[in-house]
Amino acid sequence: GHISDGLRSVVRMRIGEILLERGLLDWDALATALTDQRPNRMRLCSLLVVRRLLDFDQASQALGEQWHAPAALRRHLVHRDRSVAALLPSAIGKRAVAIPIGRMGDGTLLVCARDPSSQLHDDLARVIGQPIMLAVAPALYLERLVDHVYTEVDVPIDVDEPPPVDFEIEVEEPELDIPVEIEAPEAPKPKNRALPVRIKRLTTETARDSLDETIASFPDIDDLEWLLDVVMGYVAKRWSAALIVAIEDKRAIGLRGHGQRLKPSATRSFILPLSEPSVVQLARDERRIADETPTDAAKRLAVTLDNAAQPTAAPFMTRDTVSHVLVVGDPLAADHDATIRDLEVLIEAMNEALARIG
């Protein structure tokens, strides 16, 4: 069904999840960036670099992890070998948003590309007529570089210039079959680690304002993944832990998670059989918010939500079917009844958005 297709479409780890997993971004900053991404017509990492929430090299390394490709760092582009750009015809370089930037130790041509897919690798290798390796860098800067180089107006990239260094490529983990010695990078040192949401509690009034702002952004959202990210950005400010699951046949599968036990990798591996009594099962079967005390069989869900005293589940509807369930742990502000009322408002707005998006 449509749920299975949607799950298969996110097999590659999304860049937002990687940034969260690395501690380079928190849910609040991610949700804000995703909301602003479409109006600015800018890819997520580029937007974050422009806003100085992420530095250039952090963005490249995260993209490298997403694409399973080497990361072209700032110094690689600033001090690239300018003589090799002509090996790729300018029309193809512009269309593919790709540019040769140097050679590996064995002579393999290194090409930096915005979307370094295996298909693009094969296409460019055929055009260039020699072995190549694809690397990746933030889209906005690469687009500008390609445009300048292939219009014969080569200007520096708008980033702080580091001192010249020997040309070398950095790879996240040496799982790639690369026939040269590669220096593994140091672990990233994030500037803005995600703080535990308990450090700054919301008031009832600010929680309501945040809900209103979240719902107000829904009409501009035309993609399910985008919608779920924005919702989780709000939820992460309101509850100590939360989980969005997709309902597929007889099980619930983790899609988004927030909390000490719900890093992106743990969230994606979360599976809850719907044959077990739980608030998720009740929300799906009875199509209502469920907050009954979990049975012994459902204690695992409470533990997953940072040992929540009273997990609460809210169903989201797509085509008159419960397609997703949001299950939250303990609220950070206001009493339980107040958060139930806010969940009811969120559900109504989500269902309208899902009906529109389909």
N, C-alpha and C positions, 0 to 999 in steps of 0.2 A: 504494500500500500504506500501512500504518500509519506508515511512516517519513516518506513524503511529507506526510501529513496533519500530523504533528508538526512538520515544518519549516515548513509554511505557517502554523502557529499562532503562530510566534514572529517574524512579519514585522515587527511593531512592536518596536522596540528595548526590551528589558526594563530596568527601573529599575536593577537591579544592574549591568548592563553600562555604563549611563550614568555611574554613580558611579565605577566602575573607570576608565572612559575619562577622566573629569575629574580623576582622582587624588584624589578625596575619600575613597576607601576602598580597602583592600587585600583580597586574597582571603581572608585569615584572618578579618578582621573581618566580611566579607560572609557567609562560611560560618557563623560563630557566630551572626550575626543571623538567618540563614535557619533554622537549627536551632531557635532560640528563638521564631521568629515565630508558628508555629502554636499552641503552648501558650499564648502570650500573646494570641492572637486579635487581632493588631495588624498593620497593613500595614508594609512594610519601612521606608519613610521615617519613618513615625511612631515606630517602635521606635528607630530610630537617633537621632532628635531627642530622644526621652525619655532615652536613654542618653548624650546629649551627644557622640555621635560625628559628628553632623552638626548644623549650625545650621538654624534654621527657613527662612531665605532660600535657603540652598544646596539644601535639600530641595525648596522650591517651584520653583526654577529647573530642577532636574533633572526634576521631574515635568512642567514646562512643555515641556522638550525631548522627553520621552517622548510627550506628548499633542499636541505641536505647537500649544500654547495659551499665552496669556500667563500669567506666574507672578504670583500674588497674594502679595506680600511681607508680612512681619509688620506693617509700618506701614500697609499698605492695609487690613488687617483691624482693627487697633486703632483707626485713625482713619477708619473707613468712614462713609458717609452712612447713619445709622440710620433715616432717614425712608423709604428705598426698600424696606426689607425687606417691608413690607406689600403690595407689588405682586405678590408670589408667595404664593398661599394656603398656610397653614402645613402642611396635610396633604401637599401636593405637595412643599413644601420639605423636609419631614422624609423623605419617601419617596425623593426624588431626592438628598438630602444636598446641597442647593444653597441659596444665599441671595444676593439682590441686595446689592451693597456700594457702588455709586456710579454715576456716569455719565461717559462719555467726553466729549471736547471737542465732539463733534457731537450730543450728547444720547443716544447709544446707551447703554442700560442695561447695566451690567457685573454679571454674576452669577458668583459663585465656586462651583464645583462639585467634588465629590470625583472624579467620572469625567466629564470634559467631552467626551463623544462628540458626533458630529454629530447622532445621533438625539436625544440629550437636548437639544441646542441647538434643534432644530426643535420638539420637544414643549413646551419652556418658552416659546419665542417665541410659540407658538400660545396657550398659557394666559395669558401676560402681555399679549399683544396689541400688542406693540411690538418694534422691533428690539433684539436683545440680543447681547452678546459673552460667551462663557464664559471664565473664568480658572480656575486650579487652585491648590490649596494642600494641605499634608499632611492626610491623612484624619482622624487623631485630633482635631486641633484644630478642623477644620471641623465634624466631627460634634458636638463639644461646643458650638461656637458656634451651629449650627443648632438644637440641642436647647434651648439657653438662650433664644435669640431667639424661637423659635416656641412657647415656654411662658411668654413675657412675663417672663422673668427674665434680663435681659441683663447679663452679667458680663464683666469683662475676660478676654482670653485669657491663659493662664498662660505668658507669655513676657516677657522683659525689655522694658519699654516704651521705644521710641526717642522722640526729640523729635518734635513734630508737623511734617509736611511737606505740601507740596501734593500733591494726589492725582494720581498718574500710574502707568501700568502699564509694567512692564518685560518685554521679550520677548527671547528668546535671539538669534535672527537675524530680521530683518524680512522674512521670507518670507510672513507672513500678510497678507492683504488688509485692512489696518486704515486707515480714512479719517481718521486723526489723526496728529499728530506724536508719536513715541514715542522716549523716551530709551533708547538701547541700554545695557545694564548693563556694568559693568566685568567683566573676566574673573574667575571665582571664585578666591578665595584660600583653598585648602583648609588646614585645621588639621592634618590627619593624612595627609600625602602617603604613597603606598605606597612603602615602602623596598625596595630590591633585596634579594631573599632571601639573597643571598650575604653580606650584612653580618653576619648572625647564623646561624651554622651549627648544625644540629641534631646531637645526639649519637645514636648508635644506639639508646640506651635511650629518649630522649625521642621519637624517631621511632616506635618501637614503641608507646609510650603514645598518641601521636597517632592512629595507625592503629586501635588498640583503641577509642578514644573515637569515632572516625568511624564505625566499623562498629556500635558500640552505638547510634548515633542512627538507623540505617536503619529499624528497625521502626516508628518514628513518622512516617516519610516516606511519603506516598501520592501523590506527583506526580513525574513523570519530570524536569521542569525543576528542581525542588527537589533531587532526588537528585543530578543532575549538578553542581549548584552546590556541594553539600556535598562531593562527591568532589573537585572541583577545588580547594576550600579546603584539603583535606589534601594533595593533590598539589603545590600551590604551595609548601608548606612542605618538601617532600621532594626535589623536582627543580628544577634551574635553569630549565627550560622544559618545557612540556607542552601537549598538544593532545588534545581529545576530538572525534572525528569521527563523524558518522552515515554508515552504509553504505547507499547508495542506488543500486541497480542496478550500474552500472559505474564509480562514482566515490565518493570519500569527501569529505564536506562538513563544514567546520569548524563546531563548535557552541560550544566553550569553549576558551580559550587562556590560557596564562600564560607570560610571558617578555618580553624586551625587544622582540622582533619580533612579538609576538602580542597587541597591543591588541585590544579587542573588534571594532573595524571591520576590522582585518586578519584576525582569526579568521573572521568571517562570510564574508569573500571568499575563504577558502582552499578550493580544490578540488584533489583529487589523483586523477588517473585511475588506476583499479585495473588497467589494462592495463600500467602501468609496474611493473617489479620494485621492491618496497619492503618494509619491515618491516610496513607496514599491510596490504599485499596478502598477505604470508605469514600474518599473524595471522588474517585473514579466511578464507583458503583452507584453512589447516591447523588452524584453531581452537586455537591455542596461542600462548604468549608467544614473540615473535620478536625476536632481538637480533643477527642476523647483520649483518656490516659492509655498509652500503648500497653498491649499485652506482653507477656514474656517473650512471645515469638517475634515481637517487633521492637524489642529493646535495642537491637543493633542500629536501628534508625535513629533512636534518641542519642546513642553514643556517637554516631557519625556527626550529629548536629551539636557537637561539643557538650555532650551530656545534658541535653535540653530537658527541662522539667516537664514541658508540655508541648511537644511538637504539634504543629498545626499545618494542615494541607489544604490547598486551594486549587480547584480544577480549572483549566483553561480549555475552551471549546473551539474546535475547528470543524466546520460542516456538521454541526449537531453531534459531534463525537468528542469525548474528552481526549485531547491529543497530548496535553502536557499537564503536569501537576507541579505547583510550587509548594515546597514544604519548608517551613521556617522553624527555627529554634526559639530561644528566649529573646524577647524584645529588649532593645537598649533604652527605650524611653516609653513613657506612658504605661498604662496597665494593659492587661491581656485583652480586655473587652475593646479598648480603643484601637488596638492593632487589628482586631478582627474586623472592626468597621472599616479600617483603611484597606484591609485585604478585599473586602466586598467591593469597594470603589475601584481598586486596581483590577479585580477580576472583570468587572463590567467593561472597563476601558480596554483591557487586553482582548476580551472576546470580540469587541467591535473591530479592533485592529486586525485580529486574526481572520475575521470574516472578510475584511477588505483585502488583506494580503493573500488569503487562501492557502 
